[in-house]
Every structure is written in structure tokens, then in C-alpha cells.
Amino acid sequence: MEIGVDIVEIARIRSVYERFGQTFMKKILTESETAQCLSKPDPVASLAGRFAAKEAVSKALGTGISKGLFWHSIEILNDESGKPCVTIHSPTFTGRVSISISHDRHSAVAMALYEKA
């Protein structure tokens, strides 16, 4: 098992989003993730949570972003109960990743657990 964690200031993500709008969101998120974020009362807080989650997943996998995995390679969607679920879009990936995301007014934090196959 491997773990990864990341924390991000929501104000930092909000600043980038206000400057670049949906262009920034589309760079980081898949279409399905974008739709889920835009359905939230504060889409930027949800975007910040997914940003932190993707960073945490990349740390747990030991790849980082851009070393075989890219922003769209990691997809985090909520199931019917609201639980975030990770899908890795890579033909070489084996294993399972679990994720937990939380945020308050200031920060979003995520922790990922990677269980190798």
C-alpha cells in the first residue's frame, strides 16, 4: 500500500479560475468531472478538492503529474451517495485507489490510498 496527500488553498484555485475560467477547469478536469463541479453551490471549492485529489493520487502512485499520468488520466467522480471514486485511465495501471476529499472555507485536502494488484 502507498499513500498520498495534498492540500491546496481554495483562494489560489479561485484566483486562477477567475482569470482563466472554464479553460483552466477543462485543463484539470474531464467533462464528467466538470459537470459535477458545476452542479455544486461553489464549483471552485469542488474544483480545488479534485485538484488536491489528483495530486494525492499521483503521489500515492509515485508518478506525479506528467510522468506517465496526466490530469485527465485521473478521474474522480462522486457515486450516488456522494462518495468520491477514482478511475485511472491508463492501460498499464493495475490496482485500486481509494480517495477522501474534504474542504472548508480556506483549504481543500485529499488523501489517496493505492493498493497494488
Secondary structure by P-SEA (a helix, b strand, c coil): cbbbbbbbcaaaaaaaaaacaaaaaaacccaaaaaaaaacccaaaaaaaaaaaaaaaaaaaccccccccccccbbbbbcccbbbbbbbcccccbbbbbbcccccccbbbbbbbbbcc
